[in-house]
Amino acid sequence: MGARPTGIVVGLGLPADAATGWLDDLTDGFRDECDLVGASVVGGDVTRCDLVVLGVTALGDLGGRAPVTRSGARPGDVVAVAGRLGHAAAGLALLGAGETGPAELLDAHRRPMPPYTRGPEAAALGATSMLDVSDGLLQDLGHVAEASGVGIVLLPEAFVIPAPMGKAAQRLGADPLEWILSGGDDHALAATFPRGVRLPPEWAVVGHVEAGEGVQVRGRSTAYEGWDHFRE
């Protein structure tokens, strides 16, 4: 929503026999990730539980600006993305096939690298809508289209397929564009901006907003789908 991260609150449920070494690694992970944005763990709760249950609430400061929500996209806006897309899905496919590389794709599945600084940057640049891509670009942009009452058109030629991903797709007989459009867990950012806004190179324009509804990929009839937790 364009806020500068300030802290996280952690709720943790643990069995009585939880390994202390694992807990040390967990807290080290919280510290290392918070350090990336100058935040810290500012509170929470620990309780006994039969299973490990972990809930994290992230807090941020908008600096007096209004939050950038899903509902502000307008016809004529451009659609841009920042961060990796498809890497985690490619890594998951490789792991499922018993492959041992490329390491950068396997690591992308195991540990995402959200572009934290791009959120406040997008807000300062005048983003009209924004959200993170956790369930696939098409799935998540569908939320923007619905909330804003618009249609979104993506241009397949705007997506660059990294060489390791292309080779992995050849090896598995997969479509790398499907990983990019439908794969989740990279936690990239997608945003809409007024046409003419000068975007930094970390933002790639991949489509536009028009009157209508839903999300379509120009020139493609393939029905790409993202992850829906409640789809049967």
N, C-alpha and C positions, 0 to 999 in steps of 0.2 A: 504493500500500500504506500510505499515511499518513505517509510519511517527509518530513522537511524537506529540500529539495534542498541539497546542499553543493558539488557539483562535477561536471564531466563529463570523460571521457577520450576523446580523438579519435584514431581510426585513419584515416589519409588516404593513398590511393594516387593518384599523379599522373603524367601523361605529362611528358616532359622539357620540352616546349614549352608547358606550361600558362601562361596569361596571368597576370601578377602582379596586374593590376587586379582580375581575378575572385577571386584569392586574398585580396586586401585586403577585398573585399566579403564573402567568406565568413567571414573572421575577425571582421569588424565585426558580422556577424549573430550569431555565437556570443557575442560580448561583450554585445550588446544583449539577447539572450534570457536569458543568464545573469544580467544585471543585474536582471531582473524578479523574481528570487527570491533575490538575494544570493549567487549561486554564481559559479564561475569555471572556466575550463579548467585542470585540475590535472595534465595529462599526456597521453601518447599516443605516436604514432609516425607518421612520414612515410616513404613508400617510393615508388620509381619503379614505374609501372604503365602498361600500354597504355591503360587506361580510367580515368576518375575513379571511385574507390571510396571511399566514406565510411561509417565505422562509429562510432557514438557510444554510450558507456555512461554512464548517469546514476547518480550516487551520492547517497545521502541518509542522514539520521540519524533513527531512529525515537524517539529520546529515551527509550529504555528500554521503550517499548510493543512489544507483539507486532505483526507486520505484519497488515494487513487484506487477506485473500486473497479468492479467488472462492468459497471453500467454506463460508462461515459463514452463509449466508442460511437463515432458519427460517420455517416457516409462521406467518403473523401479522405478519411484518415488512412495512413499507411500502417501496416502490421509489421512489427520488428521483433526479433528475438535476440537474447544475449545469453551466452553460456552454451554448454554442450547439449546436443540433441541426438538421441539414438545410440549413444555410447553404452549406456547401462543395459539397454535392450540387447545390443549386440553381444555384450559380455555375458548376459544371462543365457543367450542362445548358444554361445560357445561352451559355457560351463555345462549346459544341459546335454551337449553333444560329446562331452568328455574331452574337449580340447584344452590345451594348456597355454594358449596364447592367441592373439597378441596380449601382452601383459597390460597395456594401457586400457584395453577394452574390459578385461577381467577386473582390473582395479576400479574402473568406472562403475561397474555394477556393485562392487563391495563398498566403495566409499564415494558418494557424490561430491561434487565441488560446486555448490551454488554460487552464482555471481553476486554475492551479497551487496557490493557497492553499487551495482547497477540499478537497484531499486530506488534509492534516494536520487541517483543521477537522473533516472527517467522522470521522476516527479518534478525535479528542477527544470527539466527540459520541456515540461508541459504535457506529459503523457495524459491521454484522456481515459485510458483504462489500462489495467495491468493485473497479472496474476502469475503464479509460479506454475511450471509445467511438471506436474507429478504423475499424471495419469495418461500422458500422451498429448501432443500438441493439438491434434484435431479435437480430442475429447475436451480439453481445457478451453480452447478457443470457442468451443460450442457454448460454454458457460458465458463467455463474453457476449457472443452473438445473441443468446437468449436474454441476458440481463439488459443489454443495450437496445434490443429490438432491431437488429441489423443483420445483414449477411456478410460473411467474410470469405474472400477468395484468396487461396494460396497459390503461389507460382512454383511448380516443382523445380524449374530450372534455377531458382534462387537458392536452393539448398546445396551446399558443397558437401560432397561425400568424401571424407578423409580416406587416404590410401589404405590404412589398416582395416577400416570398416568395409571398403570395397572388396579387399582380398578375403575377409571373413565371410562376406556374403557369397562370393564365388565358391568358397570352400563348402559352405552349408547349403548352397542352392537357394539362397534367400534374396529378398528384395531389400536393399539397404534403405530405400526411401520409406518402406514400411516401418523400419526401426525408427527413423527420424520423425515420422508423422504420428506413429502410434505408440512408440515405446515411452514408458514413464521412468521415473526414478533418477533422471539426471538433474531435476530441479533447476532447469533453466528458467529464465523470465521471458514472458511474452507481453508486449504492450502495444497500444495504438497511439499514434502521434498525429497531430495535424500535418497535412502535406506541406512540405517546405521547411520543416524543422531540420536543422543541421544536426545529424546524429553522429556520435563518436564511432570510430571503427569497430568497437566491440559490439555494436548493434547492427544486425543485418536485416535489411528490409526484405520480407518474404511474401508480401501480399498487400491487399488493401481491403477497406471496408466499403460496402455499397448498400443500397436499399435492398431489403429482402430478409431472408432468415437462414440460419444454419451456416455450415462451413463446407466449402467445396474446394477441390484441388483441380485447377484448370487443366483440361485435356486428359484427365484420368477418370476412368469409369470404375476403377477398383474401389471397393468399399473398405477403406481403412477404418479400423476401430481402435480406440484407446481402451484403458482399463476402467471398468465400472464396477465398484465394489458390490453393487446390489443387482447386477445383471444376472439373470438365470441362464 
